[in-house]
């Protein structure tokens, strides 16, 4: 799905000489999920993705998070979202942090956000055998990408190791 | 029946003459390879001469806007299809032109009862190393030449094109600053537009500098930059003369 979307967004941008708007990108993923429905009903290829984008139509550009159900319905998340089998375990932590924590997820800097996300993955993997988890001692880290108005930045395993240090 | 081959030759000759006549006065486009990347330049009306095709590929052309658009779309379609079916690394300019655009242009040119494409094109592919760059000069009849370095020009008159290219290659040898390259290329653009002879001595540099600045008034200098290195997969970037200090 990521490859289909990447190709179609880039194709649109180059051929039409303008970028596809964020709402159109959100709907494009919803359409893909709907088209995948027969496979989902057969138990093959169930996907519940998260979609993050930067809305460039407002100033300053605003980050937006969307989550989906397998039928293709899209929901706008306000500050955070989690998906996958381990998400149930950590959603309550996210909710707690968002309501009572300091800082809240939307107020975290990069170091805090990476630390928080990696620790959540460690917790999730303890309660859910299908969550891969993170093991800093074995240099096993997650795939983390940071979305900014200027583009997408990859946070390498080495960097994650550094950011995880207190 | 015996005169048919002659009719064919005459028809093709007429067609070639017609295309050249239609392209007369067209604003030339340029591509220059440098150690940091490839710079494409044209003077038009904004998004009319220089375009991004794919991650490491760009196009610049002169001619009828509808024809440029057709070829641009065909190239973008082919590149994205190839990238999706295989991988982005498999998209190559040599194949795009050799198996896609060139045969399409040749077929169209030889179908004497349909309208010919009115265009002259430059296509560029930036490589990992300077020696791997490719700049293709693609003509309206499908003929093409591949170049791996230096400056390539597409203009409506073949003789003027060759002279401008020779002059630019001499002037730009060893130059790497994008602003300096753009300044020189724009001087060549002005000389071509004003039909100045590159062989019999050009106007002094001060006049050339002044000339292009006056001539681009009311037009848009379109500059495309294909960066050799970068974090993003798409290496194409649109630049303005102001960004280059001009």
Interface residues (C-beta under 8 A of the other chain):
Chain A: X3 X4 X7 X10 X11 X14 X15 X17 X151 X153
Chain B: X47 X51 X52 X53 X54 X73 X76 X77 X80 X83 X84 X231 X232 X234
